[in-house]
Amino acid sequence: MSAFMPVALLLISNVFMTFAWYGHLKFTDKPLWLVILLSWSIAFVEYCFAVPANRIGHESFSAAELKTMQEVITLSVFAGFSVFYLDEKLTINHAVGFGLICAGAFFVFKGPLR
């Protein structure tokens, strides 16, 4: 398998999970039990992409690299989601925080420092 496949699957899974966790924020008039049920349904689909992404990805990446990749993808998807779906603004504070997390990802993938 290509090393690109886990990245693509994690990207898809994160779109689903972002909607499962935050999509209901536009529908605060709906009962919480209904929102939870719908979120769990969406999360099931997310797992159908995330589990194969990690299984396939572990052939090319360490578990720490997969988790780091997941977090960077999550932040990227969430940033777009919050701007385009929730109509929220990203501030310089968000950019700095996300940038620091990406800097951390660099060190995970760079390997041991000597």
N, C-alpha and C positions, 0 to 999 in steps of 0.2 A: 504494500500500500504506500501511496505517496504521503509525505509528511504534510502536505496541504490538506488532506482529508480531515484530520482531527480539527484543524483550524476552522474549516468550513462547517463541520458538524457543531463545534462549540459556538460559532457565530449564530447558527440557526437556533440552537438550544437557548442561547441567551436572549434572543428576541422573544421566544415563548415565555421564558421565566420573567423577563421584565414586565410583560403584560400580565402574567399571573400575580406578580407582587405589587405592581403599581397601576395597572390599567383601571382598576376599580376606583381610583381617586377622582375620576371624572363623574362617577355615579354614586355620590354619597347618599342619595335618596333610597338606594336599594338596601334591603335588609342584610345585615352582616352574615347570617347563615347562608344566604344565597351567594354572596360574594365569595365566601370561603369555599363553597361547593364548586363554583365556577373556577376559582383560582386553582383548586386541586385538580380539576379536569385539564386545565391548561398545563399545569406542572407535570402531569402524566406524559403529555406529548413532549415536553421539554426533556424528561428523563429518557425518552425513546431516542433522542439525539445525543444527550450528554454521556450516557453510559457507553454507547459504541465509540464516541469520540475519545473517551479515556482508554477504552480497551485497545482500539486501533493505535491511538497516540502513544501508548506505552511501549510500542515496538520501536519508536524513534526518539521519544522524549522520556526524561525521568518524571516521576510523580510531582516533584517540586516544579519542574518546568511546565508541566500540564496545568498545575494549579495557578501558576503565575500567568500563563497564557489566558486562562479562564478569567482571572481578575482584570487583566488589561482589556480583554474583549468585553467583559461585563461593564466596565466603566465607559468604554466607547459606545456601546449600545445604549446604555443608560443616558449618556449625554445627549445623544440624538433624540431619544425618546422624550426626555424631559423638555427639550426645546420644541420639537415638532408635534408631540402628542399632548403634553401637559401645558404647553405655552409658557414655560418657565424660562427665565434667562440664566445663562451660565455667567458667572462672574470671574474676575481675575483670581479670586481665592480658589474657585473650583479648578481653574486651569493650573494653578500652582500645585494644588493638592494632587490632581491627576498626574501632573508632570513628575512629581516626586515618586508616585507609585510606579510610573513607567521607568524612572531611574532605578528603582529597586529591581524591576524586571530585568534591566540591563545586567545587573550584577548576578542575578540568578542564572542567566544564560551565558554570561562571560566565563564562568567556571571559577575555580579557586584562584584567589589572589596570592601572589608570591612575594 
